[in-house]
Amino acid sequence: MDGAFSSGMPTGVRPPEAKYLCKKGRDNTSSASLFSHINWIYLFEFMHLIVTKSSEECVRLEAISIMNVILMSSDAYTEREKFGLSQVFESISLLLKTGAGLLVQKEAVHALYLLLNCPKLVVTFCSGCTTEASVGAANDKENTYAIQRFTMILEGLADCIACSGNSLQALELRKNAITLLAFVASSGKSGFEILVNNKLSGEANFLTLIMQLLASEVDLEATVNTESDETFKARALLIREVLILLNRLVSNPVQSATVLRLLTNSRDMVSLTIDVANRLSRKEPKLRLSGSITKQMRESEIVDLGRMFKRRVSTYLGE
């Protein structure tokens, strides 16, 4: 870590020690005296300062990792709101962008997930991302700026979902971004609207982006034969995560009509949806399956999820 940062470390804790101290936990009785003297918000803000001031990926990664450990040690209902400063969300929006690096993006997704697990913060975030909120706050500069910041976060999440590469890190990043979107979509009406109504760059919405991702992963699964067992498993986990989200959406009595309409509202979209549903609903004997757990997940669980999704789509289309 840069000396310029370590020399100004508050609370008497140096950066290399910060993550270790956080991971030991504040409930550790042997360290109770030390932890009682640490100002966790101050430490969190200092790590955030490092994130904003440094351009080195390794430094940013270490700092955002420490921020996440501090967030995990806080109570989501009674403490975490104090860490949800507007500047923190702004920094997360930058760390989610493609140029930040896969590992930094992954930690940024984790930070956002932890912050949004605070009920007050997720309400603020979701309402700030909706079109209605944008219109209602059009004349309020502060609210308008907040909306722009949240919009940048959504664009960053889109970058994470669409990130290129077939490495283990890239697959895990895409999966974590999907998990976060699933959480946001389940948080209420405004969270669901983020998934289906918010226009991203290129006029696409998250639902379209997710279907394109799923189609791409199915294609790669069938054609890539040189990847490691760990990477193959990571792709299977990603496909499963997407199918769980899609089935939750098309099975919801309130949301299903909107979702199915969007999945079939154009020739290209309905073709993509039907193709993916057909391919995932059947067992593929040519797939390389290694490891009993991965084999069971791919041949049984994912196929079952694919068939469930296909039934919902077929019923909606009247087939």
N, C-alpha and C positions, 0 to 999 in steps of 0.2 A: 504494500500500500504506500502511496506517495508520502514522503516525509512532511510535505506541506500540510497534509491533512492530519497526520498522526501527532504533530507537534501541538495542535490545537484541540486535542481530544478532551471533551468534558468528562467530569466525574472521575478522573484519574484512571480511566480504562483505555488501554491502547487498542487500536483496531484489530490486531491479530487475536486479542483476548476476548473481544466483544462477543463473537459468535459462541465461543466456548462457554462464557459466563451465562449467556442467554439459554443455551441448551441444557445447562445444569438444572435450570428451573428455579423459580423464586421460592418454591416450596421446600427446597433442600435445606433442612435444618442446620446442617454444618456450614452453610454459606449464608445463613439468615442475616448476619451482621453486615456482610459485604453487600448483599442485595438491597438491604434497607437504605443504603446510602447512594444507590444508583437512581438517577432521575431517568426513567425509561423513555419518557417523552422527549427529553433533551437528547438522549442518545439516538433515538429514532430520527429526530430532526437533523442531528449531525450527520448520520448516515445518508439522509436525504440530501443534505448539502453536498456530500461527496458525489452522489449520483448526478447532481446537476452541474457540478463544476468540472468533473473529470470526463475526458473523452476516451480514456482507455477502457477497453471492454473488460479486462480482468478486474480492474478497480471497481467499475460499476457493478460487476457481478458479485463481488464480495460484499459491497455495501447493500445492495438490494436483498441479498441473502440474509444479512444480519437484520435488516428491516423486517423480513418475513418471520424470522425467529422471534423477534419482539412481538409482532402481531399475533403469532400463534400462542404466545405465553399470556396474552391478554384475554379478558372475558369479552365475548362478542356482544353481549347485551349491556354490560355496565361500564366497560373500559374502552372498547375499540373505536368508538366514535371520536375520541380525542385525537386519534391518529389520522383521521380522514380529512386532513387539511386540503384546501383547494389546490395548493401548490403540489401536494403529493399526487393528486389525480392528474395534474398537468404533466408531471414528470413521468408517470406511468404511461401516459399516452405516447410519449416520445420513446420510451423503452420498448413499447410494443411494436414499433415500426421495424421494417425489414432490416434496415442498416444497423440495428442495435446488436445483432448477433443472436443465434438460436438460444443459447443458454441464458442470456440476459432477458430475451423475450419470454422464455419459460418462467423465469422468476417473477417477471412483471405480471404475467397472467396469474401466478399464484398470489402475488400481493393484492391484485384486484379482487380475486376470489375471497381472500381473507377479509378485506375491507367490506365487501358487499354482504358478507355473512352478518354484519351488523344491521339489524332491522331498519334503523333510521337512515343509514347510509344507502342501503339498497333502494329505499323509497325515494330518496333524493336523486339518486342516479337514474332510476327508471323514469321518474317524472320529468327529469331534465332532458332525457333523450327523446321524448315523444313530441310529435308535431304540435299537439295542442299546447304543450308547455312553451314551445317556441313562439307560437302566435300570441299567447297570453302575456309573454314577457318581452315582446318586441321593443317596447319603449324603455325597458330597464337595462341599462348598460351592464350592470353587474350580472344579472340573470342571463343576458345574452352571451356574455363571455363564458359563463358557466356551461351554457348549452353547447357553445363551440368546443369547449374543453371535453365534454362528454362525447360529442360527435367525433372528435379526434381519437378518443378511446375506442369507439366502435370501428373506426377505420383501421386502427391498430390491430384489433381483434380479427378483422377481415384479413389483414396481412398475415397474421399467425395461421389462420385456416388455409390460406392460399400459398403458404410458404413452399418454396421449391426444395427438392432434395428428398432422398429416400433413406437418409440416415436415421438411426434410432432417435437422435435428438429431435429431428424434424417431425417424426411420427408422434413422439410424445408431446411436442408442442401443439400439433394439430388436435390431438386427443384432449389435452387440457383446455384448449380454447373451446372445443365443443362442450365439454363438461361445464365450463363457466356459462356458456350461452344457455345450456339446458337449465342451469340454476336460475339465471335471470328470467327465462321464459316462464318458469314455474312460480315466480314471485308475485304474480298478479297480472292484471289487465295490461298495465303499461309495460311490464316486462315482456309479455307476449307480443305486444305491438312492436317492440324493438326487433324481434325476430322476423316479423312478416311485413312491416310497413316502412321501416327506416331504409331509405335509399342510400346505397353506398356508391363509391366511385364506379362509373360505368352503368349507373341506374339499376344495378342488381340489388336484391335484398339478401339477408342472411340465409333464408330458406333456399334460394337459388344457388347460393355459394356452397351450401352444405350438400345439395344434390350433386353439384359438379365435383365436389371433393369425393363423395362416395363413389361416383362413376370412375373417377381417376384411380382411386385405391383398388377398386375391383379389377380394373384393367392391369394395373401394376402387379397385383397378386397373381394374375394368370400368366404374366409374361416374364417376371423377374425370377430367375432360378439360382442366382449366385449370392443372394443375401443370407445373412446369418440366421440361425434359428431364433435368436433374440429379436431381430428386426422383423422377421416373419410374424412372430407372436405380437409384437407391438402394432403391426398393421391390422392383425385380426382384432385386437382390442379396440383400435380406432374404429373399425367398421362396426363392431358391436355397439360402441358408444353412440355412433350416429344412428343406428337402427333403433336403439332404445329411445332416443329423443324423437325420432320420426313416428314411432308407434305410439308414444305418449301423446303426441300432437294429434295424430289422425284418429285416436281413440277417445279424445276428450270431447264430451257432448257439446261444450260451448265453442271450442276452437276448431274442431275437425272440419266443419264446412269451409271455413276460411282457408285452412291449410290445404285441403284437397283441391279447392278452386285454384289456388296459386300453383299447385303442382301440375295442374292440367290446363292452364289458361292460354297456352300457345302450343303450336305444333311441335316446336323444339322441346318445350318443357314436358309435354305429355309423353313424347317419344323417349326422352331421357328417363322419366319416372318409370315408365313401363319396362324399359330395358333393364334398369337397375333392379327393379322388383323381380323380374323374371330370373335374372342371373343369380340373385342372392337367395331365391326360394328353392333352388335345386342344388343338390350335391355335385361337386365338381371332382370327378375321379382323377383328373390330371394334376390337381393341386398337390404341391409337395407339403406333406404334413409330418411334422416331427414333434415328438413329445406328446404324451397321452393327454395332458391338460389342453394344449393348443388344438390337438386333433379333435377332442370332444367339443371344444368351444366352436371350432369352425364347421364341423360336420353336423352338429346337433343344435347348439344354441343359436348360432348365427343363421342357420337355415330356417329354424323355427321363427325367428324374428323376421326374416325375409318373407316367409310365407304369410305371416300375420299382416305385414305391410302390404303385400300384394293383394290379399283379400279385401282390405279396406279400399285400396285404389280401384280394384275391379268392381266392387259393389257401387262405388261412387260413379263409375263410368257406365254402370248398367250392364256389365258383361256377365 
